[in-house]
Amino acid sequence: MSATHRRIVLASRPAAEPSVDNFRLETVPVPTAGPGEVLVRNHYLSLDPYMRGRMSTAKSYAPPQPLDEVMIGGTVGEVVASNHPGFKPGDAVAGFGGWQEYSVVGAAGLPMLQKVDTRQVPLSAYLGPVGMPGITAWFGLSKIIEPKPGETVVVSAAAGAVGSVVGQLARSRGCRAVGIAGGRDKCDYVVKELGFDACIDYKAAADAAALDALLADAVPNGIDGYFENVGGITLDVVLNRMNAFGRIAVCGMIAGYNGEPVPIRNPTVILRSRLKMQGFIVFENPAIVPWAISELSAQVASGRLKYRETIAQGLENAPEAFLGLLKGRNLGKQLVRLV
Amino acid sequence: MSATHRRIVLASRPAAEPSVDNFRLETVPVPTAGPGEVLVRNHYLSLDPYMRGRMSTAKSYAPPQPLDEVMIGGTVGEVVASNHPGFKPGDAVAGFGGWQEYSVVGAAGLPMLQKVDTRQVPLSAYLGPVGMPGITAWFGLSKIIEPKPGETVVVSAAAGAVGSVVGQLARSRGCRAVGIAGGRDKCDYVVKELGFDACIDYKAAADAAALDALLADAVPNGIDGYFENVGGITLDVVLNRMNAFGRIAVCGMIAGYNGEPVPIRNPTVILRSRLKMQGFIVFENPAIVPWAISELSAQVASGRLKYRETIAQGLENAPEAFLGLLKGRNLGKQLVRLV
C-alpha cells in the first residue's frame, strides 16, 4: 500500500502538567501485514488516566512510554488484512493499537487482540463498560470490596468510565451506591441516569470539612466499601467515615499524577477501623476477565448498565481530549473517533 | 477481709504527652469474692501501647478508660478465693485485672479469665510471647502478611514484645527477617540474641534518606511483608521499598498516639506496587487464639522463641514504666511485678 495514515508519538516528557507540546502528529505510510500478522483499521481510541503515568520515567508498574514512538492505547476497529488464520477482514476486534489510524498486530500483540461480538453490544463499548474500565470496576468491586447486600459503597470519579460501572454494579448487588463527582451536571447524571442513591459534588465543598458534611448526609450508615479513583483530600474525608472492617480498592490516584505526592493525613484510621486498603492493576488478573465480560456485556445488552461517551473527532484532537480527561472535563468514557 | 491493697486510677486525660500526674495511686480494702466470683492476686501487670489510646476520648475501636476508675490492663496471677466451680485457690490465671494488686472477677470478666499451664512456660510469658503480644504477632504475620519461604519480612519496634516475636516467627517460616529498632543495643539484641538477619537503628539515620539507605542495604531483594508497629517516617520509607503485591499488617501507629496525625506522604505507592495494607485488632479474632498459643507455647518451652522482659517492681512504679514504654525505653516486654 502506498496510502498514508496518521499517528501520534510522545515528543517529550512533561516536567509537571502535560501539554499538547508533549505530543507530535506524524503522517507515515500505512504499514503492511507481514507473515502471521494482522492489519487493523482503528475506529476508536481509548484515552485513560494511566497514560499520564507512562509519559513519565518515574518508577511504575509498567515501563515508560518510549520517546518518538507511537503512544500506547486501547483501540477497537476492523481487520482489513490478515495473514493469520484466526482473523479475517471484516472481523471486529479490540486490542492495543495505540494512537494511530492503522496498526499491524504481530506475535507480540496477538494475544491481546480479541474478536468481539457487536450484535448486541456496540463496538465502542468494548473500550468502556465491557472493556478495560468496566473490567476494572468489576474486579475492584467483586474481588477487593466484596460488598454484601445492604452495605454502602462509595466511588470517586463516579461519572467516569470506571466509577459509573462501580456504582451500578454495587446497586445490582443490593448496596447503597454513593458517588463523588465534580459539578452539578455530573452528579445529576450519576443519580438520575445511572441510578446511584446519591452523589456528592466535591466542587461545591469549600474545604475538607464541607466535603465531610456533604458525605455525612449521603452515608447515614457509614461506608463499608470505597472504590478509590482520585486520592487526595477525598480519600482523607472518606477514610474518616469508613465503618469497621471497611475495604478500599485503590484503582487510581489521579491527584498525584503530576508529580506532587498527596499524603494520607491520618493513616491511624486504618488501624482504628481495621481497614483493608489494596491497590490493584486489572491487567494482572486475566483469569477474571471472562467472568467480568459475561456479566458486563449481558447488562449492557439488556440496557440495565448505562454509560455515556465523550467522543473527540479525529486523531489530531487526541492530545487536547487527553488533557481534558486529566482535568475531568469528560462525562463518561473519553474516546477519539478515528474514522 | 480487712486488709488493704493498692490500685491506680486514671486521674485526668493528657492534653498531649501523658505524665505521671494523669494517674493516682489509691489504697483501698481488698475486695471479696461474691457468689460466682473469683478473687485473684495479680503477680504481674502488662503495660502496652494501646493503653495510651484508652486515656483519650478520641474515637477508637474501644471506649475510653473512665476517669477515677482502675486503669485497664492484662495481668497474670493466682486465684486466692473462688466461688466459681471452674477455679480453685492456687490456680495460675491470665486475665484483665487492671492496674491493681487484687481483682475480683465476676460474670463480665470470667470469659476472659484463663487458667494457664506454668509447668513449661513461666507465668509472666502469658503476658508476652504466649500472651496478647505474641498472639498479635502471630495473627498479623500468619493471617495478613502470609509470608512464603524466601520472602523478606520487615518489622518495626523489633525489640519490643510484639516485634521480637514477628521476626522470630518469620525466620521459622523460612523468611529473611529484618528489624527496625531505636539504638545500637536494641539492634544487637535483635540480631545476636533473637536471630534476625539484620536490624536497622533508626536513631542512627539523620533523615528519611539516611534511613532509606540503611534499609536498602538490609533488604537487597526488597520487602514482601511489613509488620507496622510505629507509623510515621518509618512507614513512608518502608513503603517505597515494598515489592509488588506486598502485604502490610498495621498493628500500631505509636507515632500518632499523642494527637498529631502523621501522614503517609506518598500513598500512590499502594497503587503502584499493588500493596495490601490492613489494620487489625487481635481481640477480634478469637478463633485463632488456640492455634497461636499452641505454636507459641511450644516454641517458648523448647527455648526456640526467645524473649526478654523489662520489669518494674511495685505498682507505684507503673506510671513511670508506662511513660518509658511510650518512649521506647524498655527492651522486650514491659511488666510490673506486683508481688
Interface residues (C-beta under 8 A of the other chain):
Chain A: K59 S60 Y61 G231 L235 A244 V250 C251 G252 M253 G256 P261 V262 P263 I264 R265 N266 P267 T268 I270 L271 R272 S273 R274 L275 K276 M277 Q278 G279 F280 I281 E284
Chain B: K59 S60 Y61 G231 L235 A244 V250 C251 G252 M253 G256 P261 V262 P263 I264 R265 N266 P267 T268 I270 L271 R272 S273 R274 L275 K276 M277 Q278 G279 F280 I281 E284
